Amino acid sequence: MIDTLLNHRSIRKYKPKAIPNEILEKVLLAGTRASTTGNMQVYSMVVTSKPEIKEKLWEAHFKQTMVKEAPVVITFCADFNRFNKWCEQRKAVPGYDNFLSFMTAAIDALLVSQNVAVAAEDHGLGICYLGTTTYMAEKIIDILDLPRGVVPVTTLVVGYPDANPGLTDRLPLEATVHYETYSDYKIDDIDRLYAEKEAMELTAQLLEENQKETLAQVFTDNRYTKKDNVAFSKALLSVLEKQGFMNND
């Protein structure tokens, strides 16, 4: 299993081959064994394989080809709908219409998604996370008919790989691990920790393509701009309001 984790690759091209039901079920079952707050399991997985629904999801996910290519698309949702109904049917009064409860359920959903990702790769499948889920949450809610109390937080495309990309670079371990207490980064630390990434051939290509001086500018000016972040933040907060997670009085 450690080898599976260390050799993770994001797969964006898939063979037109269905995933056997018994394998898919094992992968999903592995998801349910993830850690969960209070054993409440306040998440849901929406498994989509019908072409007509994948077509709509493809539109929502910025028309990324892999959404239609992969045989299965799994949308992981923060879900207090089921738990709230159980409480009400058992003479209990739920108080989970607030932002903390959304965070609780979102964490649950993300833990489940990573279990599913690792289990899928352990069965020879490829996966890729779709960060567009929170950007387009409102549209995905409509496509998947998600009720109040349910918000999509991430998505995995899953299938048999039709590509074998190299490992994506990672910062050295010391960049992300702090022992005992947090050690803030000095100027020299930042220079040292990002030196290898900044010296890569891929970085040189990105700088040329984007006409930028530094890799950091590629992120701030092109990939994840303040303008987009603010717009998507407002959209997500609106979704949380509509789905019943912003009663914070």
VOGU-3710 file (C-alpha; in Angstrom, 3 decimals, decimal comma):
1> midtllnhrs> 0,000/0,000/0,000  2,890/2,404/0,710  4,215/1,772/-2,809  0,762/2,630/-4,168  0,838/5,947/-2,331  4,391/6,807/-3,350  3,658/6,058/-7,001  0,441/8,065/-7,307  -0,093/9,720/-10,678  -3,009/11,838/-11,856
11> irkykpkaip> -4,435/10,062/-14,905  -6,172/12,194/-17,514  -6,583/9,624/-20,332  -8,656/6,449/-19,944  -9,344/3,268/-21,883  -12,944/2,591/-22,968  -13,179/-0,282/-20,490  -15,835/-0,688/-17,807  -14,871/-1,260/-14,186  -16,241/-4,627/-12,976
21> neilekvlla> -18,967/-4,113/-10,371  -17,183/-6,250/-7,790  -14,047/-4,089/-8,014  -15,997/-0,827/-7,913  -17,910/-2,024/-4,864  -14,690/-2,941/-3,037  -13,254/0,477/-3,816  -16,378/2,238/-2,529  -16,455/0,026/0,560  -12,853/1,028/1,285
31> gtrasttgnm> -14,084/4,614/1,201  -16,572/3,929/3,985  -13,754/2,695/6,244  -12,227/6,178/6,355  -12,111/8,018/9,655  -15,285/10,010/10,306  -16,324/12,546/12,940  -18,198/10,803/15,752  -18,899/7,866/13,426  -21,692/9,975/11,917
41> qvysmvvtsk> -20,605/9,369/8,293  -21,953/12,732/7,164  -20,982/12,295/3,524  -22,356/10,730/0,355  -20,750/9,408/-2,836  -22,666/9,902/-6,081  -21,397/7,377/-8,633  -22,117/8,400/-12,214  -21,611/6,182/-15,256  -24,529/7,084/-17,558
51> peikeklwea> -23,212/9,007/-20,590  -26,033/11,553/-20,533  -25,285/12,571/-16,934  -21,523/12,506/-17,507  -22,099/14,853/-20,434  -23,683/17,373/-18,079  -20,909/16,910/-15,530  -18,360/17,399/-18,324  -19,934/20,790/-19,038  -19,808/21,698/-15,340
61> hfkqtmvkea> -16,176/20,619/-14,969  -14,952/23,042/-17,642  -15,280/20,416/-20,393  -12,341/18,311/-19,231  -12,208/15,329/-21,611  -11,451/12,790/-18,884  -14,918/13,332/-17,373  -16,462/11,724/-20,461  -13,609/9,256/-21,089  -13,453/7,669/-17,633
71> pvvitfcadf> -16,118/4,998/-17,080  -16,973/6,305/-13,612  -17,211/9,758/-12,071  -17,633/9,905/-8,293  -18,834/13,116/-6,642  -18,087/13,275/-2,908  -20,521/15,373/-0,929  -20,748/16,853/2,525  -24,117/15,411/3,567  -26,090/16,207/6,719
81> nrfnkwceqr> -29,406/15,527/4,953  -29,467/11,838/5,865  -28,228/12,359/9,425  -30,723/15,172/10,063  -33,614/12,991/8,906  -32,454/10,143/11,147  -32,297/12,521/14,127  -35,803/13,854/13,458  -37,234/10,356/13,051  -35,687/9,362/16,408
91> kavpgydnfl> -37,079/12,262/18,486  -33,806/14,228/18,383  -33,406/17,861/17,312  -30,449/18,333/14,916  -28,392/21,525/15,126  -26,275/21,094/12,028  -27,300/24,031/9,838  -24,105/25,985/10,468  -20,669/26,450/8,910  -18,897/24,194/11,426
101> sfmtaaidal> -21,182/21,330/10,425  -20,364/21,908/6,763  -16,658/21,762/7,614  -17,212/18,548/9,592  -19,026/16,923/6,674  -16,565/18,267/4,089  -13,637/16,773/6,018  -15,475/13,456/6,209  -16,082/13,514/2,451  -12,453/14,330/1,659
111> lvsqnvavaa> -11,172/11,521/3,887  -13,505/9,109/2,100  -12,371/10,348/-1,309  -8,717/9,668/-0,505  -9,526/6,137/0,687  -11,356/5,568/-2,590  -8,446/6,995/-4,588  -5,876/4,747/-2,918  -8,101/1,662/-3,140  -8,746/2,330/-6,830
121> edhglgicyl> -5,031/2,609/-7,574  -4,383/-0,550/-5,565  -6,757/-2,346/-7,972  -4,864/-1,097/-11,036  -7,206/1,801/-11,747  -6,236/5,386/-12,400  -7,793/8,451/-10,781  -7,762/12,208/-11,053  -9,227/14,753/-8,646  -11,320/17,573/-10,103
131> gtttymaeki> -10,802/20,873/-8,317  -13,626/22,375/-10,346  -16,195/20,768/-8,015  -16,354/23,658/-5,560  -16,132/26,224/-8,369  -19,265/24,818/-9,985  -21,052/23,485/-6,909  -24,406/25,073/-7,736  -24,547/23,557/-11,219  -23,451/20,132/-9,916
141> idildlprgv> -26,177/20,290/-7,270  -28,743/20,712/-10,069  -27,258/17,966/-12,244  -27,133/15,399/-9,429  -30,394/16,541/-7,790  -28,720/17,122/-4,430  -31,190/18,140/-1,684  -30,759/20,779/1,012  -28,031/19,737/3,435  -25,826/18,287/0,692
151> vpvttlvvgy> -22,892/20,089/-0,974  -20,364/18,602/-3,446  -16,784/19,114/-2,262  -14,620/17,049/-4,636  -14,831/14,645/-7,572  -12,792/11,697/-8,807  -12,734/10,307/-12,325  -11,877/6,605/-12,167  -10,952/4,088/-14,845  -8,228/2,056/-16,522
161> pdanpgltdr> -5,285/4,299/-17,486  -4,505/4,959/-21,130  -1,370/6,926/-20,224  1,597/6,546/-17,897  2,725/10,037/-16,920  5,775/10,593/-14,760  5,535/11,387/-11,089  4,634/14,983/-10,353  7,325/16,867/-8,458  6,912/17,463/-4,726
171> lpleatvhye> 8,610/19,824/-2,306  11,185/18,197/0,016  9,782/16,735/3,219  11,224/19,515/5,358  9,046/22,006/3,505  5,831/20,513/4,865  6,765/18,833/8,165  7,165/20,704/11,442  8,248/18,927/14,634  6,727/19,829/17,998
181> tysdykiddi> 5,748/23,386/16,978  5,470/25,341/13,733  8,777/26,743/12,498  8,157/29,741/10,276  10,122/30,072/7,031  12,979/32,529/6,650  13,997/33,993/3,281  16,808/31,474/2,900  14,422/28,613/3,725  12,025/29,594/0,947
191> drlyaekeam> 14,892/29,896/-1,545  16,239/26,468/-0,581  12,911/24,630/-0,424  11,725/25,874/-3,835  15,106/25,718/-5,587  14,632/22,301/-7,188  11,097/23,061/-8,396  12,186/26,393/-9,864  15,126/24,790/-11,664  13,045/22,160/-13,459
201> eltaqlleen> 12,729/22,084/-17,236  8,951/22,142/-16,839  9,224/25,419/-14,934  11,240/26,950/-17,757  8,522/25,876/-20,201  5,791/27,389/-18,042  7,654/30,681/-17,753  8,036/30,861/-21,529  4,415/29,880/-22,220  3,019/32,381/-19,733
211> qketlaqvft> 5,588/35,119/-20,337  6,397/35,408/-16,637  9,547/36,059/-14,652  8,874/33,613/-11,791  6,881/30,425/-11,239  5,008/32,111/-8,403  3,663/34,642/-10,935  2,277/31,781/-13,040  0,145/30,817/-10,054  -0,914/34,300/-8,944
221> dnrytkkdnv> -1,407/35,899/-12,364  -2,583/32,976/-14,520  -3,680/29,854/-12,705  -5,310/30,973/-9,452  -5,965/34,691/-9,627  -7,389/36,838/-6,847  -10,300/37,797/-9,115  -11,270/34,151/-9,701  -10,750/33,192/-6,064  -13,056/35,960/-4,864
231> afskallsvl> -15,719/35,130/-7,464  -15,701/31,412/-6,685  -15,644/32,121/-2,935  -18,795/34,230/-3,237  -20,464/31,529/-5,326  -19,617/28,815/-2,801  -20,824/30,888/0,149  -24,105/31,410/-1,718  -24,388/27,646/-2,220  -23,786/27,011/1,486
241> ekqgfmnnd> -26,549/29,487/2,305  -29,008/27,808/-0,073  -28,102/24,325/1,140  -28,619/25,245/4,790  -25,153/25,641/6,293  -24,966/29,339/7,181  -27,184/29,653/10,282  -24,418/31,012/12,488  -26,437/33,248/14,863
//
